Amino acid sequence: MKVLVTGASGFVGQHFINHVGAANVIAFPESLNLLEAEAVYSFVSGQHSGQKAGQKFDTVLHLAALSSVAQSLEDPVQTTNVNVEGTRNLLQALKDLGFSGRVLLVSTGEVYGAVDEKNLPVTETAQVAPRNPYAQSKVAMEKLVLPGGAFAGAGFTPLIARPFNHIGPGQAEHFAVASFTAQLARRKVDAGHGDKDLAGPMKTGDLRVTRDFTDVRDVVAAYMKLLTMRAPISIGVQPVEIYNLGSGVEVELQTILDHLIRISGTSTKFETDPSRLRPNEQRRMCADVTKIRAATNWTPQIKLETTLEDCFHAALEKLKTSERITT
């Protein structure tokens, strides 16, 4: 099966390619802009210059997005343009092409907004209440294919995934766990040079919050399960199915940091960085993943400890490689 993947060069996209094999992926080129409707159609229809003749795809995984909450607060217009209008152009191209396969739109657990602790773990039937421009853009993206949306009944079969916090080797450092690993890797290298606390105290956000963490390698396995699962038998128009994606377990950020400090073998002080705090922070969050498990038999396979070890060692190797190149 061939999968057309947008955002293939990103963190999740690269792990997806590793999971399914490059031969099974048609990567939407990084050089093409999803905001340029004609270019999107040209590629999707196989008419783009330099594209291999006869490239056909069976399913679509739409990963391309601006996914930073902090960035969305700084530039909400650009976040909306990329996450909503870019998706609109992709879906329009698929509709015009007459594509009839599955299209998996990757949304986010952020769409639920503030969830009362008595309603945890949160289910797919919970009302969406986005509290930042990133989450708002994902709600708007979802509406494109939901009943009444511009692409409801467009001919293809849309699915929506709402992943919660996913982590793994190679993640950008503006995410909390990746920031922790990068800072600890720096301290590990400094200690190897005989320097102690050269970088000063670690900078963190609120360590008392809990989140639902899943290894990105398990996340991409879930995406493939959704793209290949048996379709339910029904008469008439099928509803657009939405699936939470997470571990179903909430973990405090302090616990994550404690694990990483132990893995790194360093001792360090840390302090709260006000710039890393969000207004009206959700104190606790956890996903109900009953639905995706029932539909696909998917369950996370990688233990959190293993994920954190892999994250730290990848950050350490990246730093060492960088220093070898610059010296």
VOBA-687586 format. One record per residue: x, y, z of N, C-alpha, C, O in turn. Coordinates in pm, whole numbers, padded with zeros to 5 digits, always signed. Layout:
XYZXYZXYZXYZ
...
//
This chain:
+00083-00119+00000+00000+00000+00000+00087+00124+00000+00183+00134+00077
+00054+00219-00085+00126+00345-00093+00051+00452-00013-00070+00466-00024
+00127+00526+00068+00068+00632+00150+00126+00766+00108+00247+00785+00110
+00039+00859+00070+00081+00997+00046+00093+01064+00183-00003+01067+00259
+00210+01117+00213+00235+01176+00344+00274+01322+00329+00372+01353+00261
+00200+01410+00392+00243+01549+00403+00320+01563+00533+00293+01492+00630
+00415+01655+00536+00497+01669+00656+00592+01553+00676+00630+01522+00788
+00630+01487+00566+00712+01366+00575+00851+01393+00629+00915+01302+00682
+00900+01516+00617+01035+01547+00664+01038+01587+00810+01145+01609+00866
+00921+01595+00873+00914+01637+01012+00941+01523+01109+00970+01410+01069
+00932+01554+01235+00959+01459+01344+00875+01333+01329+00930+01222+01325
+00744+01348+01322+00656+01231+01312+00667+01168+01174+00666+01045+01162
+00678+01250+01070+00687+01197+00934+00806+01105+00915+00794+01000+00852
+00922+01143+00970+01041+01060+00956+01023+00926+01028+01066+00822+00978
+00960+00930+01144+00935+00805+01216+00833+00718+01142+00842+00595+01144
+00736+00783+01076+00639+00705+00999+00707+00635+00882+00680+00518+00856
+00796+00705+00813+00869+00645+00702+00954+00528+00751+00961+00424+00685
+01019+00545+00866+01099+00436+00922+01011+00315+00954+01055+00200+00943
+00887+00342+00994+00797+00234+01033+00746+00154+00913+00743+00031+00917
+00707+00224+00807+00643+00155+00694+00740+00127+00580+00712+00044+00494
+00855+00197+00579+00950+00180+00470+00932+00287+00364+00820+00317+00323
+01042+00344+00321+01037+00454+00223+00968+00414+00093+00907+00498+00027
+00979+00287+00057+00919+00241-00070+00767+00249-00066+00703+00247-00171
+00710+00257+00053+00564+00260+00066+00509+00401+00088+00390+00419+00113
+00596+00500+00077+00556+00638+00103+00580+00725-00020+00685+00716-00083
+00482+00807-00052+00500+00915-00148+00499+01043-00066+00395+01086-00017
+00615+01104-00051+00630+01219+00036+00595+01347-00038+00652+01376-00143
+00502+01424+00018+00473+01555-00039+00598+01640-00021+00646+01655+00092
+00653+01697-00129+00783+01763-00121+00784+01883-00027+00690+01962-00022
+00892+01893+00048+00908+02007+00138+00917+02138+00060+00885+02245+00112
+00960+02128-00066+00975+02248-00149+00842+02303-00199+00835+02416-00247
+00735+02223-00187+00603+02269-00230+00526+02324-00110+00535+02272+00001
+00451+02428-00136+00377+02497-00030+00231+02453-00035+00164+02468-00137
+00181+02399+00075+00041+02358+00081-00055+02475+00064-00173+02455+00035
-00005+02596+00081-00091+02713+00063-00105+02753-00084-00182+02844-00117
-00032+02686-00171-00044+02711-00315-00128+02601-00378-00079+02492-00406
-00255+02631-00398-00352+02530-00439-00314+02461-00569-00328+02339-00581
-00267+02535-00666-00233+02475-00796-00116+02378-00783-00116+02273-00846
-00018+02414-00701+00097+02325-00682+00055+02198-00610+00105+02089-00640
-00036+02211-00515-00085+02094-00442-00156+01999-00538-00130+01878-00537
-00245+02053-00621-00315+01967-00715-00219+01904-00815-00234+01787-00852
-00120+01981-00858-00023+01930-00955+00048+01807-00901+00068+01709-00974
+00086+01812-00774+00157+01698-00718+00063+01581-00692+00093+01467-00727
-00051+01609-00631-00146+01503-00597-00193+01429-00722-00215+01308-00719
-00208+01502-00833-00256+01440-00956-00144+01376-01038-00170+01315-01142
-00020+01388-00990+00092+01325-01060+00146+01404-01176+00219+01350-01259
+00112+01533-01184+00155+01615-01296+00276+01702-01265+00324+01775-01351
+00323+01696-01142+00432+01784-01101+00563+01745-01171+00594+01627-01184
+00637+01844-01215+00763+01818-01285+00860+01745-01193+00872+01778-01075
+00927+01647-01247+01023+01571-01170+00962+01456-01092+01034+01376-01033
+00831+01449-01092+00764+01340-01019+00771+01212-01101+00763+01214-01223
+00786+01100-01032+00792+00973-01101+00660+00945-01172+00552+00965-01115
+00670+00901-01295+00549+00872-01372+00471+00757-01306+00529+00659-01260
+00340+00773-01304+00255+00666-01256+00250+00651-01106+00200+00549-01056
+00300+00751-01030+00293+00742-00885+00148+00749-00840+00080+00849-00863
+00102+00644-00777-00034+00639-00727-00030+00609-00577+00061+00541-00529
-00128+00658-00506-00133+00632-00363-00271+00579-00327-00370+00607-00393
-00273+00500-00219-00397+00436-00175-00461+00508-00058-00583+00507-00043
-00379+00569+00025-00427+00640+00144-00346+00767+00162-00243+00786+00097
-00394+00854+00251-00326+00981+00276-00310+01000+00427-00404+00980+00503
-00190+01039+00468-00164+01077+00607-00123+01223+00607-00017+01259+00556
-00208+01306+00665-00184+01451+00663-00124+01494+00796-00195+01515+00894
+00010+01508+00797+00084+01547+00916+00125+01694+00915+00143+01754+01020
+00140+01751+00796+00196+01886+00784+00115+01987+00866-00006+01999+00849
+00184+02059+00953+00117+02157+01039+00221+02238+01114+00336+02197+01128
+00178+02354+01162+00255+02426+01263+00201+02379+01397+00085+02404+01431
+00285+02310+01475+00235+02238+01592+00277+02296+01726+00250+02236+01830
+00341+02411+01725+00386+02472+01850+00278+02566+01906+00235+02659+01838
+00238+02539+02029+00141+02627+02094+00202+02766+02112+00137+02867+02086
+00328+02770+02156+00394+02899+02177+00402+02979+02047+00377+03100+02047
+00435+02912+01938+00443+02980+01809+00306+03030+01765+00294+03136+01705
+00204+02953+01796+00069+02993+01757+00024+03118+01833-00052+03199+01780
+00070+03133+01956+00038+03252+02033+00107+03374+01977+00054+03485+01984
+00227+03354+01922+00303+03464+01863+00250+03501+01725+00250+03619+01688
+00205+03402+01648+00159+03427+01510+00037+03340+01480+00047+03242+01407
-00077+03377+01536-00198+03296+01515-00245+03292+01371-00303+03192+01328
-00220+03398+01296-00266+03403+01156-00193+03298+01073-00255+03225+00996
-00061+03290+01088+00016+03193+01012-00022+03050+01052-00031+02963+00966
-00045+03027+01179-00086+02894+01225-00218+02854+01160-00233+02740+01116
-00312+02947+01155-00442+02918+01093-00426+02894+00944-00487+02802+00889
-00345+02976+00879-00326+02960+00734-00272+02821+00701-00325+02752+00614
-00166+02782+00770-00102+02653+00739-00193+02537+00777-00213+02445+00697
-00248+02541+00898-00321+02426+00950-00462+02411+00893-00515+02300+00886
-00521+02521+00852-00658+02513+00799-00657+02527+00646-00707+02440+00575
-00600+02636+00596-00604+02657+00452-00516+02557+00377-00550+02515+00266
-00404+02519+00437-00322+02416+00375-00397+02284+00364-00388+02214+00263
-00471+02250+00470-00553+02129+00467-00664+02141+00364-00694+02045+00293
-00725+02258+00357-00832+02281+00259-00781+02257+00117-00849+02193+00036
-00663+02306+00086-00607+02287-00048-00580+02141-00078-00603+02094-00189
-00530+02068+00023-00506+01925+00004-00637+01851-00021-00646+01771-00114
-00737+01877+00061-00865+01807+00046-00934+01843-00086-00998+01759-00147
-00919+01969-00128-00979+02009-00255-00913+01935-00370-00980+01891-00464
-00781+01921-00363-00709+01848-00468-00753+01702-00473-00773+01646-00581
-00769+01641-00355-00814+01502-00350-00956+01487-00405-00987+01391-00475
-01040+01582-00372-01178+01580-00423-01179+01596-00575-01247+01521-00645
-01105+01693-00626-01100+01716-00770-01042+01596-00845-01081+01568-00958
-00951+01526-00780-00889+01409-00840-00983+01289-00839-00961+01192-00911
-01088+01296-00756-01179+01182-00744-01125+01072-00654-01162+00956-00668
-01036+01110-00562-00976+01012-00473-01082+00953-00381-01166+01025-00328
-01078+00821-00361-01183+00755-00283-01128+00674-00164-01202+00600-00101
-00998+00689-00135-00939+00615-00024-00954+00686+00109-01031+00782+00121
-00881+00638+00207-00885+00698+00340-00790+00816+00349-00681+00815+00292
-00833+00917+00424-00752+01035+00450-00749+01055+00601-00852+01087+00661
-00633+01036+00661-00620+01051+00806-00567+01190+00836-00453+01223+00805
-00652+01272+00898-00615+01406+00939-00567+01401+01084-00639+01354+01172
-00446+01448+01108-00390+01444+01242-00423+01575+01313-00372+01681+01277
-00507+01565+01414-00546+01679+01495-00465+01676+01624-00344+01650+01619
-00526+01701+01737-00452+01704+01864-00547+01691+01982-00663+01732+01973
-00498+01635+02091-00575+01631+02215-00595+01769+02274-00676+01787+02365
-00519+01869+02223-00535+02006+02271-00675+02062+02243-00716+02159+02306
-00748+02002+02149-00879+02056+02113-00978+02050+02229-01076+02124+02231
-00953+01962+02326-01047+01948+02438-01038+02064+02536-01132+02088+02612
-00926+02136+02534-00912+02251+02622-00914+02213+02767-00854+02113+02808
-00984+02292+02848-00993+02267+02991-01091+02153+03016-01208+02161+02978
-01043+02049+03080-01127+01933+03111-01130+01917+03262-01026+01908+03327
-01251+01913+03318-01265+01892+03461-01205+01758+03499-01224+01659+03428
-01134+01754+03610-01065+01632+03649-01160+01513+03666-01120+01398+03647
-01284+01541+03702-01381+01431+03718-01418+01368+03585-01477+01260+03582
-01384+01435+03474-01414+01382+03340-01293+01317+03274-01295+01289+03154
-01189+01293+03350-01071+01223+03299-01084+01074+03323-01143+01034+03424
-01032+00989+03235-00972+01026+03107-01075+01077+03008-01191+01036+03012
-01033+01168+02920-01126+01235+02829-01157+01146+02709-01067+01084+02652
-01284+01140+02671-01326+01058+02558-01350+01145+02434-01354+01268+02442
-01365+01078+02320-01387+01149+02193-01520+01224+02190-01538+01314+02108
-01612+01188+02279-01742+01256+02280-01740+01384+02362-01839+01457+02365
-01629+01412+02429-01620+01536+02506-01628+01657+02413-01581+01652+02299
-01687+01763+02463-01699+01884+02383-01563+01948+02363-01483+01954+02457
-01535+01994+02242-01409+02062+02218-01420+02206+02268-01523+02271+02253
-01311+02252+02328-01309+02388+02384-01165+02441+02376-01101+02460+02479
-01115+02464+02254-00974+02502+02236-00941+02632+02307-01020+02726+02309
-00819+02636+02366-00780+02753+02445-00656+02824+02391-00602+02912+02457
-00611+02785+02272-00499+02855+02211-00516+02848+02060-00590+02763+02011
-00448+02936+01985-00466+02939+01840-00433+02806+01771-00497+02771+01672
-00335+02733+01821-00302+02603+01762-00421+02509+01771-00461+02449+01671
-00477+02495+01890-00592+02406+01907-00713+02456+01828-00787+02375+01771
-00732+02587+01822-00842+02643+01744-00827+02609+01597-00925+02578+01529
-00704+02613+01547-00681+02581+01406-00712+02435+01378-00760+02401+01270
-00684+02347+01474-00711+02205+01454-00861+02176+01460-00910+02088+01389
-00934+02248+01542-01080+02234+01543-01137+02277+01408-01224+02210+01353
-01087+02387+01356-01131+02435+01225-01096+02336+01115-01173+02315+01022
-00979+02273+01126-00939+02172+01029-01036+02054+01033-01079+02006+00929
-01068+02008+01153-01160+01895+01167-01296+01927+01103-01357+01841+01039
-01343+02048+01120-01475+02087+01070-01484+02079+00918-01593+02069+00863
-01370+02083+00851-01372+02073+00705-01434+01942+00657-01496+01938+00550
-01419+01835+00736-01470+01704+00693-01588+01655+00776-01650+01555+00742
-01619+01724+00884-01733+01685+00967-01864+01725+00898-01862+01808+00807
-01977+01668+00940-02105+01702+00876-02126+01853+00869-02110+01924+00968
-02162+01900+00750-02180+02042+00727-02055+02112+00680-02060+02228+00641
-01941+02042+00684-01815+02101+00640-01801+02101+00490-01878+02036+00419
-01703+02174+00441-01685+02191+00297-01657+02060+00225-01684+02048+00106
-01603+01960+00296-01565+01834+00230-01639+01714+00287-01597+01600+00270
-01749+01741+00355-01833+01631+00399-01891+01562+00276-01950+01627+00190
-01875+01431+00267-01926+01358+00152-01850+01384+00025-01907+01375-00084
-01721+01418+00036-01642+01454-00083-01600+01334-00167-01549+01351-00277
-01620+01213-00117-01585+01095-00195-01478+01010-00130-01478+00888-00143
-01384+01076-00059-01285+01001+00016-01339+00972+00157-01442+01026+00196
-01268+00889+00233-01310+00852+00368-01220+00920+00469-01107+00876+00491
-01268+01028+00532-01184+01097+00629-01186+01029+00766-01290+00980+00810
-01073+01027+00831-01059+00986+00970-00984+01096+01043-00902+01166+00984
-01012+01113+01171-00945+01215+01251-00877+01148+01369-00941+01075+01445
-00747+01173+01384-00673+01126+01501-00644+01245+01591-00603+01351+01545
-00666+01225+01720-00634+01328+01818-00524+01275+01911-00554+01227+02020
-00400+01284+01868-00291+01237+01953-00268+01330+02071-00280+01452+02059
-00235+01270+02185-00195+01348+02301-00042+01363+02295+00015+01349+02186
+00024+01390+02403+00168+01420+02396+00247+01300+02347+00247+01195+02411
+00314+01314+02233+00402+01208+02188+00546+01258+02184+00574+01372+02146
+00635+01169+02225+00774+01204+02244+00862+01097+02181+00817+00985+02156
+00987+01132+02154+01078+01035+02096+01203+01101+02044+01214+01224+02045
+01299+01022+01999+01425+01075+01947+01402+01170+01829+01326+01140+01737
+01468+01285+01834+01461+01378+01722+01357+01487+01734+01341+01567+01642
+01286+01492+01845+01181+01594+01859+01242+01732+01879+01349+01745+01938
+01173+01834+01829+01221+01972+01840+01227+02015+01986+01145+01973+02068
+01325+02098+02018+01353+02132+02156+01255+02228+02219+01266+02257+02339
+01158+02281+02143+01059+02366+02207+00950+02285+02277+00862+02342+02341
+00956+02152+02265+00868+02065+02343+00939+02027+02472+01061+02014+02475
+00862+02009+02579+00920+01998+02714+01022+01886+02728+01134+01911+02774
+00986+01764+02691+01077+01651+02713+01203+01666+02628+01313+01637+02675
+01188+01712+02504+01305+01734+02419+01394+01844+02475+01516+01837+02463
+01334+01944+02537+01412+02049+02601+01491+01993+02719+01609+02024+02737
+01425+01909+02798+01496+01846+02911+01617+01766+02862+01727+01779+02916
+01596+01683+02760+01704+01596+02713+01819+01678+02655+01936+01644+02675
+01787+01785+02583+01892+01868+02525+01975+01936+02634+02097+01942+02626
+01907+01985+02737+01978+02052+02846+02065+01953+02924+02178+01985+02962
+02013+01834+02948+02089+01734+03022+02206+01681+02939+02313+01651+02993
+02187+01670+02808+02298+01628+02721+02410+01730+02726+02528+01693+02728
+02375+01859+02728+02475+01964+02739+02556+01950+02867+02678+01964+02866
+02488+01922+02976+02555+01905+03105+02643+01781+03107+02750+01780+03168
+02598+01676+03040+02677+01553+03033+02808+01578+02958+02914+01533+03000
+02800+01650+02848+02920+01681+02769+03012+01773+02848+03134+01753+02850
+02954+01874+02914+03036+01965+02994+03109+01891+03105+03226+01917+03132
+03037+01797+03170+03098+01719+03278+03214+01636+03225+03314+01618+03294
+03201+01585+03103+03308+01508+03041+03432+01591+03013+03543+01539+03004
+03410+01722+03000+03522+01813+02978+03579+01868+03109+03671+01950+03110
+03521+01821+03220+03568+01868+03350+03497+01992+03399+03533+02047+03503
+03396+02037+03327+03320+02156+03367+03196+02112+03444+03136+02010+03411
+03158+02187+03544+03039+02156+03623+02943+02275+03618+02982+02390+03641
+02817+02243+03589+02712+02346+03586+02750+02465+03499+02718+02579+03531
+02821+02436+03389+02863+02543+03299+02743+02619+03242+02748+02740+03221
+02637+02545+03218+02519+02606+03157+02424+02667+03260+02322+02725+03222
+02455+02653+03389+02366+02706+03492+02250+02613+03518+02245+02504+03462
+02154+02654+03601+02040+02568+03633+01957+02536+03508+01948+02617+03415
+01898+02418+03506+01807+02383+03398+01684+02472+03402+01638+02513+03509
+01630+02502+03284+01509+02581+03274+01391+02488+03248+01395+02405+03157
+01287+02502+03328+01169+02417+03311+01043+02501+03320+01044+02616+03364
+00933+02439+03276+00802+02498+03299+00745+02443+03430+00821+02412+03522
+00615+02432+03438+00549+02381+03558+00565+02229+03561+00509+02160+03476
+00638+02178+03656+00666+02035+03664+00556+01958+03737+00562+01835+03746
+00457+02027+03790+00353+01959+03865+00238+01909+03778+00154+01833+03825
+00233+01953+03653+00124+01910+03566+00145+01764+03523+00257+01715+03520
+00037+01698+03490+00046+01563+03435+00003+01565+03289-00079+01646+03248
+00062+01474+03213+00027+01459+03072+00028+01311+03035+00082+01227+03107
-00032+01281+02921-00040+01145+02868+00066+01133+02758+00050+01189+02650
+00174+01060+02788+00287+01050+02696+00288+00916+02623+00265+00811+02683
+00314+00922+02492+00327+00802+02409+00449+00817+02320+00476+00926+02269
+00522+00708+02302+00638+00709+02213+00591+00733+02070+00494+00672+02025
+00660+00822+01998+00622+00854+01861+00622+00731+01772+00545+00724+01676
+00707+00632+01803+00712+00510+01723+00586+00427+01742+00545+00355+01651
+00525+00435+01859+00395+00373+01879+00284+00454+01810+00188+00398+01759
+00300+00586+01811+00201+00674+01747+00191+00645+01597+00081+00632+01544
+00306+00634+01530+00300+00611+01384+00247+00471+01354+00186+00450+01249
+00270+00377+01444+00212+00244+01426+00060+00252+01434-00011+00182+01361
+00010+00338+01522-00134+00358+01532-00191+00422+01406-00298+00384+01360
-00119+00518+01350-00164+00580+01225-00179+00476+01115-00277+00475+01041
-00080+00387+01106-00088+00284+01002-00203+00188+01029-00268+00142+00935
-00227+00158+01155-00342+00072+01190-00473+00136+01145-00561+00068+01093
-00485+00266+01165-00608+00335+01125-00624+00336+00974-00736+00326+00923
-00513+00349+00903-00520+00354+00756-00551+00218+00695-00600+00210+00582
-00523+00112+00768-00538-00022+00711-00644-00108+00779-00667-00221+00736
-00710-00057+00884-00808-00137+00955-00928-00169+00865-00955-00097+00769
-00997-00277+00897-01117-00313+00822-01225-00208+00844-01250-00166+00957
-01287-00165+00736-01392-00065+00746-01518-00128+00805-01553-00240+00769
-01586-00058+00894-01711-00112+00948-01818-00123+00839-01823-00040+00748
-01900-00223+00849-02008-00241+00752-02125-00154+00794-02174-00164+00906
-02170-00068+00704-02283+00020+00734-02355+00055+00606-02303+00036+00496
-02475+00105+00621-02557+00146+00506-02567+00298+00507-02592+00359+00611
-02546+00357+00391-02553+00502+00381-02419+00566+00414-02316+00499+00415
-02423+00696+00440-02302+00771+00465-02248+00738+00603-02321+00745+00702
-02120+00700+00610-02059+00670+00738-02023+00799+00810-01985+00896+00746
-02033+00801+00943-01988+00919+01018-01836+00930+01011-01767+00832+00985
-01787+01050+01034-01642+01069+01039-01595+01022+01175-01633+01077+01278
-01512+00919+01176-01466+00862+01302-01348+00941+01358-01255+00976+01285
-01353+00967+01488-01248+01039+01559-01188+00946+01663-01261+00877+01735
-01055+00943+01670-00987+00853+01761-00885+00927+01847-00793+00991+01795
-00903+00918+01979-00795+00962+02069-00678+00867+02054-00695+00748+02025
-00559+00921+02074-00439+00838+02063-00345+00875+02176-00291+00986+02181
-00326+00781+02267-00238+00806+02381-00211+00677+02455-00245+00568+02408
-00149+00691+02570-00116+00573+02651-00228+00537+02746-00238+00423+02791
-00313+00636+02777-00417+00613+02877-00365+00627+03019-00436+00595+03115
-00241+00675+03032-00178+00690+03164-00128+00833+03178-00067+00886+03086
-00154+00896+03292-00102+01032+03313+00024+01026+03399+00033+00951+03496
+00122+01107+03358+00252+01109+03424+00287+01255+03454+00272+01342+03368
+00335+01281+03574+00375+01416+03612+00508+01451+03545+00597+01366+03535
+00521+01574+03499+00645+01617+03434+00766+01605+03527+00877+01579+03482
+00743+01624+03657+00852+01606+03752+00907+01464+03746+01028+01443+03755
+00817+01366+03730+00860+01226+03718+00944+01206+03594+01045+01135+03597
+00902+01268+03483+00979+01259+03358+01120+01313+03378+01218+01250+03339
+01129+01431+03440+01259+01494+03461+01346+01410+03555+01465+01395+03531
+01287+01356+03659+01363+01272+03752+01422+01150+03679+01537+01115+03701
+01342+01088+03593+01390+00974+03514+01508+01015+03426+01608+00945+03418
+01495+01129+03361+01599+01174+03267+01728+01210+03340+01837+01182+03290
+01717+01271+03457+01837+01304+03534+01910+01177+03574+02033+01169+03567
+01833+01076+03615+01896+00948+03651+01962+00884+03529+02074+00834+03538
+01892+00886+03413+01946+00828+03291+02074+00899+03248+02168+00835+03201
+02077+01030+03265+02193+01109+03221+02313+01090+03311+02427+01114+03270
+02289+01049+03434+02399+01032+03528+02456+01163+03577+02569+01169+03626
+02379+01270+03562+02424+01402+03606+02344+01445+03728+02236+01391+03755
+02397+01541+03800+02321+01604+03908+02309+01751+03872+02409+01815+03838
+02191+01803+03879+02173+01941+03834+02059+02007+03910+01967+01940+03957
+02067+02136+03920+01959+02215+03976+01870+02262+03863+01914+02271+03748
+01746+02291+03894+01658+02344+03791+01570+02451+03850+01544+02454+03971
+01524+02540+03762+01440+02651+03806+01332+02676+03702+01348+02647+03584
+01222+02732+03749+01109+02759+03660+01137+02881+03574+01177+02987+03623
+01117+02865+03445+01133+02974+03349+00995+03029+03318+00913+02959+03258
+00965+03153+03357+00830+03208+03334+00785+03202+03189+00666+03191+03161
+00881+03209+03095+00844+03207+02953+00791+03070+02910+00728+03058+02805
+00816+02967+02992+00770+02832+02960+00635+02800+03022+00584+02690+03005
+00579+02894+03095+00450+02873+03159+00337+02920+03068+00348+03024+03004
+00230+02842+03064+00113+02881+02986+00008+02941+03078-00010+02895+03191
-00062+03043+03031-00173+03095+03112-00284+02991+03120-00313+02922+03022
-00346+02980+03236-00458+02887+03256-00419+02744+03220-00493+02675+03150
-00305+02700+03268-00254+02567+03237-00349+02457+03284-00401+02462+03396
-00372+02358+03198-00448+02240+03236-00362+02159+03334-00251+02119+03300
-00413+02136+03454-00331+02072+03556-00309+01924+03528-00198+01874+03544
-00413+01856+03487-00403+01712+03461-00465+01681+03325-00560+01748+03282
-00411+01578+03256-00470+01536+03129-00438+01390+03105-00328+01342+03132
-00537+01319+03053-00521+01178+03021-00627+01140+02918-00741+01185+02927
-00589+01058+02822-00679+01019+02713-00747+00887+02742-00686+00793+02793
-00874+00880+02708-00943+00751+02701-00917+00694+02561-00957+00754+02462
-00852+00580+02555-00813+00523+02426-00887+00393+02397-00841+00308+02320
-01003+00378+02459-01083+00258+02440-01121+00239+02294-01118+00127+02242
-01157+00347+02227-01210+00337+02092-01106+00286+01992-01135+00195+01915
-00985+00345+01993-00885+00302+01896-00839+00159+01924-00807+00084+01832
-00835+00121+02051-00795-00016+02083-00899-00115+02034-00866-00223+01986
-01027-00078+02048-01133-00167+02001-01135-00178+01849-01163-00285+01795
-01105-00068+01781-01112-00066+01634-00992-00132+01568-01006-00191+01461
-00874-00122+01631-00751-00165+01562-00667-00265+01641-00570-00319+01587
-00701-00291+01766-00619-00373+01855-00483-00309+01884-00391-00377+01930
-00472-00179+01857-00346-00110+01884-00330-00084+02033-00426-00050+02102
-00210-00101+02081-00174-00061+02216-00026-00026+02216+00052-00092+02147
+00016+00074+02291+00157+00111+02293+00246-00005+02337+00211-00080+02428
+00359-00018+02271+00451-00129+02299+00579-00085+02370+00646-00167+02433
+00613+00041+02363+00742+00090+02414+00722+00153+02552+00641+00244+02569
+00798+00103+02648+00788+00155+02785+00841+00297+02793+00934+00333+02720
+00784+00375+02881+00825+00515+02897+00973+00525+02929+01041+00612+02875
+01024+00438+03014+01166+00442+03049+01254+00424+02925+01355+00492+02910
+01214+00331+02837+01290+00308+02714+01286+00431+02624+01387+00471+02566
+01169+00491+02613+01157+00613+02532+01249+00722+02582+01318+00786+02503
+01250+00743+02712+01332+00850+02770+01481+00821+02750+01560+00912+02724
+01520+00695+02764+01660+00659+02738+01698+00690+02594+01805+00745+02567
+01610+00653+02501+01637+00677+02359+01642+00827+02330+01725+00872+02250
+01554+00904+02393+01553+01049+02373+01683+01111+02421+01742+01195+02352
+01728+01070+02539+01851+01129+02594+01971+01092+02508+02052+01179+02475
+01984+00966+02472+02102+00925+02396+02103+00987+02256+02210+01015+02202
+01985+01008+02197+01980+01076+02067+02023+01221+02080+02095+01273+01995
+01979+01287+02189+02019+01427+02212+02168+01437+02238+02233+01530+02192
+02223+01339+02312+02366+01339+02342+02448+01318+02215+02548+01386+02194
+02405+01224+02131+02478+01197+02008+02470+01317+01913+02567+01349+01845
+02355+01383+01908+02341+01502+01824+02437+01611+01868+02500+01677+01785
+02449+01630+01998+02538+01733+02051+02684+01699+02024+02762+01785+01983
+02721+01573+02046+02859+01531+02021+02895+01544+01874+03005+01587+01839
+02801+01507+01787+02824+01518+01643+02843+01664+01603+02931+01697+01523
+02760+01751+01659+02770+01894+01631+02905+01949+01673+02965+02030+01602
+02952+01905+01789+03081+01956+01838+03198+01903+01755+03298+01972+01736
+03184+01780+01706+03290+01724+01620+03299+01802+01489+03407+01823+01434
+03181+01843+01439+03178+01917+01312+03236+02057+01327+03304+02106+01237
+03211+02121+01440+03252+02260+01458+03393+02276+01510+03448+02386+01510
+03454+02164+01556+03591+02176+01607+03691+02120+01509+03811+02121+01535
//
